[in-house]
Amino acid sequence: MVVLPSVKVLAMVLAGGRGERLHPLTQYRSKPAVPFGGTYRLIDFVLSNLFNSGILHIYVLTQYKAHSLIRHLQQGWILTQPVDGAFIIPVPAQMQVGESWYQGTADAVYQNVALIKRMNPELVLVFGADHVYTMDIRQMIEFHLEKDADITVATIPMPRSEASRFGVTVVDSEGRICEFKEKVKDPPAMPGNPDLSLVSMGNYVFKSEVLIEELELDSRDPESTHDFGRDILGKAIKRRKVYAYDFSTNRIPGTDGQGRYWRDVGTLRSYYEANMDLIKPLPQLNLYNPHWPIRSARYHDSPAKVVIGSEGQMGLVENSLLSPGVIISGAYVRNSIIGRNTRIWSRAVVEDSILLGETEVGEGAHIQRAIIDHGNSIPPGEKIGYDPERDRGKYFVDPSSGLVIIPRNPLY
């Protein structure tokens, strides 16, 4: 077990993203508030990793459509701190510096630099809130201190064919970053492995004074887009000691060392695939590890149940996740994730789908390869995911994956 070094650490969690490629799931909420895995929100993963790592001073920087996110934080995180002095506080955009909302990830932290100065930590963590992963952050901090780094970037090897969507690092034999390229068409390969690139996970450890100096320099640059990857890192590597932490070396308590998992869920296809990863017999992301729990809001829902339907047929569930409050009454559910308080009635069929919760599926309805957001009622006999032309006429169909998406009921 790695013990958190005796340094004062503050975490700034970037949670204001629009998540435009996840539309329409982000039509009424920010990306970090998007439900995941039946009972979680995307932000629960970074907060659980921080909390499990003993990092208990956390500001969550919000902006875009933050109501759902703030409500979730209030229900699941803010009021349940077990340690005196610990805090997880949402910080809305307040125009603390200038007269504009956050102009980029770096600007979001810069506009709240007074919070950093007030606490005066030795290290500041700047982490994103929209990735699905488990990580013992103490090990990254330990690496940062051993290297006496000014900045440390969490990195992970990825096929070059996929790396153009990320910032890509080039490192020397000591792990020091000598070049950083943000979302380029031809990402550089890792030394000795032409098929892989070392991409940034969007998680950073800064010496506090280094972060403040770099943010102030960036704020005065009229050409900057005020983004950590595109602007801060690209310039800092020329004058700072910037190192790459290899996420593949991270070890989670309670695992055999083979369960490292990180997923960017920036598109509807990747979001769907990450959810489907959970229903594999031996998923890489272990939600059942008591040594590294993924925390979330907890509700007083009834247990899920699978019962006989109105015509005597037995409900049947195969290879699926059922959340609390779910009732499967004489229906068939296969390869699916069913969110809280969903009702699926007699002779209905749900396959290869994600129902985010608070949804009713009428008798005899058939659903396949669909994502159905909160508060919807699927009429009896309806068919979704079987006729692409009909689906496009009634619902949103993702052109990349062919998934049918039914947005959240705005009245819910």
C-alpha positions as CSV (number, residue, x, y, z in Angstrom):
1,M,0.0,0.0,0.0
2,V,1.4,3.4,-1.0
3,V,1.1,6.0,1.7
4,L,0.2,9.6,0.6
5,P,3.4,11.6,1.1
6,S,3.3,14.2,3.8
7,V,2.7,17.1,1.4
8,K,-0.2,19.4,1.3
9,V,-2.3,18.6,-1.8
10,L,-5.2,20.4,-3.4
11,A,-7.2,18.9,-6.3
12,M,-9.0,21.1,-9.0
13,V,-11.4,18.9,-10.9
14,L,-12.4,20.3,-14.3
15,A,-16.2,19.6,-14.6
16,G,-17.5,22.3,-16.9
17,G,-17.4,20.5,-20.2
18,R,-20.2,20.6,-22.7
19,G,-19.6,17.1,-24.2
20,E,-20.9,18.1,-27.6
21,R,-20.1,14.7,-29.1
22,L,-22.3,13.1,-26.5
23,H,-25.3,15.0,-27.6
24,P,-28.2,14.5,-27.0
25,L,-27.2,12.9,-23.6
26,T,-25.7,16.4,-22.8
27,Q,-28.7,18.3,-23.9
28,Y,-29.7,19.1,-20.3
29,R,-26.6,18.3,-18.4
30,S,-22.8,18.7,-18.5
31,K,-20.7,15.8,-19.6
32,P,-19.4,14.9,-16.1
33,A,-23.0,14.5,-15.0
34,V,-23.9,11.9,-17.7
35,P,-25.1,8.6,-16.0
36,F,-22.9,5.6,-16.4
37,G,-23.1,1.9,-15.4
38,G,-26.6,2.0,-14.0
39,T,-25.9,3.9,-10.8
40,Y,-23.0,6.2,-11.3
41,R,-22.2,9.5,-13.0
42,L,-19.0,10.1,-14.9
43,I,-17.6,12.4,-12.3
44,D,-17.8,9.7,-9.6
45,F,-14.7,8.0,-11.0
46,V,-12.3,10.9,-10.6
47,L,-13.8,11.8,-7.2
48,S,-13.6,8.1,-6.0
49,N,-10.0,7.9,-7.2
50,L,-9.1,11.1,-5.3
51,F,-11.0,10.1,-2.2
52,N,-9.6,6.5,-2.2
53,S,-6.1,8.0,-2.6
54,G,-6.5,10.1,0.6
55,I,-6.9,13.4,-1.3
56,L,-9.6,15.1,0.6
57,H,-9.4,18.8,-0.4
58,I,-11.2,19.1,-3.7
59,Y,-12.7,21.9,-5.7
60,V,-15.0,20.9,-8.6
61,L,-15.1,23.7,-11.2
62,T,-18.4,23.8,-13.0
63,Q,-19.9,25.9,-15.8
64,Y,-22.1,24.3,-18.5
65,K,-25.6,23.3,-17.4
66,A,-24.3,22.5,-13.9
67,H,-27.6,22.0,-12.1
68,S,-27.7,18.2,-12.5
69,L,-24.1,17.9,-11.6
70,I,-24.4,20.1,-8.5
71,R,-27.5,18.2,-7.3
72,H,-25.6,14.9,-7.7
73,L,-22.6,16.3,-5.7
74,Q,-24.9,17.4,-2.9
75,Q,-26.7,14.0,-2.8
76,G,-23.6,11.9,-3.0
77,W,-20.5,13.7,-1.9
78,I,-20.7,17.1,-0.2
79,L,-22.8,16.1,2.9
80,T,-21.0,12.9,3.7
81,Q,-17.4,13.8,4.4
82,P,-16.0,11.5,7.1
83,V,-12.9,13.5,8.0
84,D,-12.8,16.9,9.7
85,G,-11.4,19.5,7.4
86,A,-12.1,17.5,4.2
87,F,-14.1,19.2,1.5
88,I,-15.5,18.6,-2.0
89,I,-16.9,21.9,-3.0
90,P,-18.5,22.8,-6.4
91,V,-17.2,26.2,-7.7
92,P,-19.4,27.8,-10.4
93,A,-18.0,30.2,-12.9
94,Q,-18.1,33.6,-11.2
95,M,-16.0,35.9,-13.5
96,Q,-13.5,36.3,-10.6
97,V,-10.9,37.5,-13.1
98,G,-12.2,39.7,-15.9
99,E,-15.7,39.7,-17.4
100,S,-15.9,36.4,-19.2
101,W,-16.9,32.9,-18.5
102,Y,-14.2,30.2,-18.6
103,Q,-12.4,30.4,-21.9
104,G,-10.6,27.0,-21.6
105,T,-9.4,24.5,-19.1
106,A,-6.4,26.6,-18.0
107,D,-8.6,29.7,-17.7
108,A,-11.0,27.8,-15.5
109,V,-8.2,27.2,-13.0
110,Y,-6.8,30.7,-13.4
111,Q,-10.1,32.3,-12.6
112,N,-10.0,30.4,-9.3
113,V,-6.3,30.9,-8.5
114,A,-7.3,32.8,-5.3
115,L,-8.6,29.4,-3.9
116,I,-5.1,27.9,-4.5
117,K,-3.3,30.9,-2.9
118,R,-5.6,30.8,0.1
119,M,-4.9,27.2,0.9
120,N,-1.2,27.4,-0.1
121,P,-0.7,23.7,-1.0
122,E,2.6,22.3,-2.1
123,L,1.1,20.4,-5.0
124,V,-2.0,21.0,-7.1
125,L,-3.7,18.2,-9.0
126,V,-5.6,19.3,-12.1
127,F,-7.8,16.4,-13.2
128,G,-10.6,15.9,-15.7
129,A,-14.0,14.7,-14.7
130,D,-15.2,12.8,-17.8
131,H,-13.1,9.6,-18.0
132,V,-13.9,6.1,-16.7
133,Y,-10.9,4.6,-14.9
134,T,-9.4,3.5,-11.5
135,M,-6.1,5.0,-10.4
136,D,-4.2,5.2,-7.2
137,I,-3.1,8.8,-7.5
138,R,-0.6,8.4,-4.6
139,Q,1.7,6.5,-6.9
140,M,1.6,9.4,-9.4
141,I,2.4,11.9,-6.7
142,E,5.3,9.7,-5.4
143,F,6.7,9.6,-9.0
144,H,6.4,13.4,-9.2
145,L,8.3,13.8,-5.9
146,E,11.0,11.3,-6.9
147,K,11.7,13.1,-10.1
148,D,11.5,16.5,-8.4
149,A,9.2,17.4,-11.4
150,D,7.6,20.8,-11.9
151,I,4.8,19.1,-13.8
152,T,3.8,15.5,-14.2
153,V,1.4,14.3,-16.9
154,A,-0.5,11.0,-16.6
155,T,0.0,9.1,-19.8
156,I,-1.1,5.8,-21.3
157,P,0.0,3.9,-24.5
158,M,-2.6,3.9,-27.2
159,P,-2.7,2.7,-30.8
160,R,-1.5,5.5,-33.1
161,S,-4.7,5.0,-35.2
162,E,-6.7,6.3,-32.2
163,A,-4.2,8.8,-30.7
164,S,-5.0,11.7,-32.9
165,R,-8.0,12.5,-30.6
166,F,-5.6,13.2,-27.7
167,G,-2.5,15.1,-26.7
168,V,0.6,13.0,-27.5
169,T,3.9,13.1,-25.6
170,V,7.4,12.4,-26.7
171,V,9.7,11.4,-23.8
172,D,13.4,10.7,-23.3
173,S,14.9,7.7,-21.6
174,E,14.2,9.2,-18.2
175,G,10.6,9.8,-18.9
176,R,11.0,13.6,-19.3
177,I,8.7,15.1,-21.9
178,C,10.6,16.8,-24.6
179,E,7.7,17.4,-27.0
180,F,3.9,17.6,-26.6
181,K,1.5,17.6,-29.6
182,E,-2.2,18.3,-29.1
183,K,-4.6,16.3,-31.4
184,V,-2.4,16.0,-34.5
185,K,-3.3,14.0,-37.6
186,D,0.0,12.0,-37.5
187,P,0.8,11.4,-33.8
188,P,4.4,10.5,-33.0
189,A,5.1,6.9,-32.1
190,M,6.6,5.5,-28.9
191,P,10.3,4.7,-29.2
192,G,10.7,1.1,-30.4
193,N,7.0,0.7,-31.0
194,P,5.8,2.3,-34.2
195,D,2.2,1.2,-33.6
196,L,1.7,3.0,-30.3
197,S,1.7,6.6,-29.1
198,L,2.0,7.8,-25.5
199,V,-1.1,10.0,-24.9
200,S,-2.0,12.3,-22.2
201,M,-4.9,11.3,-19.9
202,G,-5.6,14.9,-19.1
203,N,-4.5,14.5,-15.4
204,Y,-1.6,16.7,-14.1
205,V,0.4,17.2,-10.9
206,F,1.9,20.7,-10.5
207,K,4.1,22.3,-8.0
208,S,1.8,25.0,-6.7
209,E,4.1,27.9,-7.6
210,V,4.8,26.6,-11.0
211,L,1.1,26.3,-11.8
212,I,0.4,29.8,-10.7
213,E,3.3,31.2,-12.7
214,E,2.3,29.3,-15.8
215,L,-1.3,30.4,-15.5
216,E,-0.4,34.0,-15.1
217,L,1.9,33.9,-18.2
218,D,-0.8,32.2,-20.2
219,S,-3.4,34.8,-19.1
220,R,-1.3,37.6,-20.7
221,D,-0.9,35.8,-24.0
222,P,-3.4,37.1,-26.5
223,E,-2.7,34.2,-28.9
224,S,-3.5,31.5,-26.3
225,T,-6.6,29.4,-26.2
226,H,-6.1,28.9,-22.5
227,D,-6.0,25.1,-22.7
228,F,-3.7,23.0,-20.5
229,G,-2.8,20.6,-23.3
230,R,-2.6,23.0,-26.2
231,D,-1.0,26.0,-24.4
232,I,0.3,25.4,-20.9
233,L,2.2,22.1,-21.5
234,G,3.4,22.9,-25.0
235,K,5.2,26.0,-23.6
236,A,6.2,24.7,-20.2
237,I,8.3,21.8,-21.5
238,K,10.8,24.4,-22.8
239,R,11.5,25.9,-19.4
240,R,10.2,23.4,-16.8
241,K,10.9,19.8,-15.7
242,V,7.9,18.0,-17.1
243,Y,7.6,14.2,-16.8
244,A,5.3,11.5,-18.0
245,Y,3.8,9.2,-15.5
246,D,3.2,5.8,-17.0
247,F,-0.3,4.8,-16.0
248,S,0.4,1.2,-17.0
249,T,2.5,0.9,-13.9
250,N,-0.3,1.9,-11.5
251,R,-1.5,-0.8,-9.1
252,I,-4.9,-0.8,-7.4
253,P,-5.3,-2.4,-4.0
254,G,-7.5,-5.5,-4.2
255,T,-6.5,-6.4,-7.8
256,D,-3.9,-8.8,-9.2
257,G,-2.2,-5.9,-11.1
258,Q,-3.9,-6.7,-14.4
259,G,-7.0,-4.6,-14.0
260,R,-5.8,-1.2,-15.2
261,Y,-8.5,0.5,-17.2
262,W,-9.0,3.9,-18.7
263,R,-11.6,4.9,-21.2
264,D,-12.3,8.2,-22.8
265,V,-16.0,8.4,-23.3
266,G,-16.1,11.5,-25.6
267,T,-18.4,10.0,-28.2
268,L,-21.7,8.1,-28.2
269,R,-19.9,5.0,-29.5
270,S,-17.2,5.0,-26.9
271,Y,-19.7,5.8,-24.2
272,Y,-21.8,2.8,-25.3
273,E,-18.7,0.5,-25.5
274,A,-17.5,1.5,-22.1
275,N,-20.9,0.6,-20.6
276,M,-20.9,-2.7,-22.4
277,D,-17.4,-3.4,-21.0
278,L,-19.1,-3.7,-17.6
279,I,-21.3,-6.7,-18.5
280,K,-18.4,-8.9,-19.6
281,P,-17.9,-12.0,-17.4
282,L,-14.5,-10.7,-16.2
283,P,-14.5,-6.9,-16.9
284,Q,-11.3,-5.0,-16.6
285,L,-13.1,-2.3,-14.6
286,N,-13.9,-4.0,-11.3
287,L,-16.9,-2.2,-9.7
288,Y,-17.0,-4.9,-6.9
289,N,-13.5,-4.2,-5.4
290,P,-14.1,-3.4,-1.7
291,H,-10.6,-2.0,-1.5
292,W,-11.3,0.6,-4.1
293,P,-15.0,1.4,-4.1
294,I,-16.5,3.6,-6.7
295,R,-18.7,5.9,-4.7
296,S,-21.8,7.7,-5.8
297,A,-25.1,9.1,-4.6
298,R,-27.1,6.5,-2.7
299,Y,-30.9,6.5,-2.8
300,H,-33.5,4.6,-0.8
301,D,-34.6,2.5,-3.7
302,S,-36.2,-0.9,-3.3
303,P,-34.3,-4.0,-4.5
304,A,-34.4,-5.0,-8.1
305,K,-36.7,-7.9,-8.9
306,V,-37.5,-10.2,-11.8
307,V,-41.1,-11.6,-11.6
308,I,-43.8,-13.4,-13.6
309,G,-45.7,-11.1,-16.0
310,S,-49.4,-10.5,-16.4
311,E,-49.9,-13.5,-18.7
312,G,-47.9,-15.9,-16.6
313,Q,-44.6,-15.7,-18.5
314,M,-41.4,-15.5,-16.4
315,G,-39.1,-12.5,-16.6
316,L,-35.7,-13.4,-17.8
317,V,-32.4,-11.5,-17.6
318,E,-29.2,-12.6,-19.2
319,N,-25.7,-11.0,-18.9
320,S,-27.0,-7.6,-17.7
321,L,-26.7,-5.1,-14.9
322,L,-29.9,-4.2,-12.9
323,S,-29.9,-1.1,-10.7
324,P,-32.0,-0.7,-7.5
325,G,-35.7,-0.2,-8.0
326,V,-35.9,-2.1,-11.3
327,I,-38.8,-4.4,-12.0
328,I,-38.6,-6.9,-14.9
329,S,-42.1,-8.3,-15.1
330,G,-42.5,-11.1,-17.7
331,A,-40.0,-9.4,-20.0
332,Y,-36.7,-10.5,-21.5
333,V,-33.5,-8.4,-21.0
334,R,-30.2,-9.4,-22.5
335,N,-26.7,-7.7,-22.7
336,S,-28.1,-4.5,-21.2
337,I,-27.7,-2.0,-18.4
338,I,-30.9,-1.0,-16.7
339,G,-30.8,2.2,-14.6
340,R,-32.7,3.0,-11.4
341,N,-36.5,2.6,-11.1
342,T,-37.1,1.3,-14.6
343,R,-40.1,-0.9,-15.3
344,I,-40.1,-3.3,-18.1
345,W,-43.5,-5.0,-18.6
346,S,-44.7,-8.3,-20.1
347,R,-43.4,-9.6,-23.4
348,A,-41.1,-6.6,-23.8
349,V,-37.6,-7.4,-25.1
350,V,-34.5,-5.2,-24.4
351,E,-31.2,-6.2,-25.9
352,D,-27.8,-4.6,-26.2
353,S,-29.2,-1.4,-24.7
354,I,-28.6,1.1,-22.0
355,L,-31.7,2.5,-20.1
356,L,-30.4,5.3,-17.9
357,G,-33.3,5.1,-15.4
358,E,-36.8,6.2,-14.5
359,T,-38.1,4.7,-17.7
360,E,-41.2,2.6,-18.4
361,V,-41.1,0.0,-21.3
362,G,-44.6,-1.0,-22.2
363,E,-45.9,-4.5,-22.9
364,G,-44.6,-6.1,-26.0
365,A,-42.2,-3.3,-26.9
366,H,-38.9,-4.3,-28.5
367,I,-35.6,-2.4,-28.1
368,Q,-32.2,-3.1,-29.4
369,R,-28.9,-1.1,-29.6
370,A,-30.5,2.0,-28.0
371,I,-29.6,4.4,-25.2
372,I,-32.8,5.7,-23.5
373,D,-32.4,8.7,-21.1
374,H,-34.3,9.4,-18.0
375,G,-38.0,9.9,-17.7
376,N,-39.2,8.3,-20.9
377,S,-42.2,6.0,-21.5
378,I,-41.9,3.6,-24.4
379,P,-45.4,2.7,-25.7
380,P,-46.7,-0.9,-25.7
381,G,-45.7,-2.6,-28.9
382,E,-43.1,0.0,-30.0
383,K,-40.1,-1.2,-31.9
384,I,-36.8,0.7,-31.5
385,G,-33.5,-0.2,-33.3
386,Y,-35.0,-2.5,-35.9
387,D,-35.8,-0.1,-38.8
388,P,-33.1,2.6,-39.3
389,E,-35.3,4.7,-41.6
390,R,-38.2,4.7,-39.2
391,D,-35.9,5.3,-36.2
392,R,-34.4,8.4,-37.9
393,G,-37.9,9.7,-38.5
394,K,-38.8,9.5,-34.8
395,Y,-35.6,9.5,-32.8
396,F,-31.9,10.6,-32.9
397,V,-29.7,8.0,-34.6
398,D,-25.9,8.4,-34.2
399,P,-24.5,8.3,-37.7
400,S,-21.2,6.8,-36.5
401,S,-22.5,3.8,-34.5
402,G,-26.1,3.5,-35.6
403,L,-27.2,3.6,-32.0
404,V,-30.7,5.0,-31.4
405,I,-30.7,7.7,-28.7
406,I,-33.9,8.9,-26.9
407,P,-33.0,12.1,-25.0
408,R,-34.1,12.9,-21.5
409,N,-37.7,13.9,-21.0
410,P,-37.3,17.6,-20.2
411,L,-40.2,17.4,-17.8
412,Y,-38.5,14.8,-15.7
